[in-house]
Amino acid sequence: MSLCPTCARPRADEDLSDLRCVACAACRSELGGRVLRDARRGWLYDAAFRALELARVYRAEEGAGGARERGCLAEVARLRALLAEERRVARVDGPGLAKGAARPDMDSAAKRSG
């Protein structure tokens, strides 16, 4: 069971596509979007590090066939793909997008020339 990143209430589902808590009004607001995205990213990094630690433990086991280690490494690969998608979405939706599309009248070179 995981916790809502905003209100810290337990959530029943383990679906990582939406970290929102149904009861939390702050989670449903648009202001909470960035907080939720950062919390989701932090959760994904933590989960990936935990899976890597488990893979190291499983590698050191005597008589293990390596299936659990491979399972952990597959989970790390899945989490890395989710993190890459999170970063891509953050770049597309990020605040720098408006700066990239500056109007010509706001251009600093245009201001200096006249």
Beta strands, then each sheet from edge to edge (+ up, - down):
strand 1: 2-3
strand 2: 10-11
sheet 1: 1+ 2-
end
